């Protein structure tokens, strides 16, 4: 019997994302796209890996 790692847990969760998470991420994306302008400098301070900023950064 193998033990799940933290990475395994989150990978599985994101592969089978609940609708509530999908709605949250969609709203988060809209917010970031509205408030982060091209050439903005962003300090992402938190407990994650920067997924939000990296994935949703404004494309030039």
Buried (B, 14 or more C-beta within 10 A) or exposed (E): EEEEEEEEEEEEEEEEEEEEEEEEBEEBEEEBEEEBEEEEEEEEEEEEEEBBBEEBBBEE
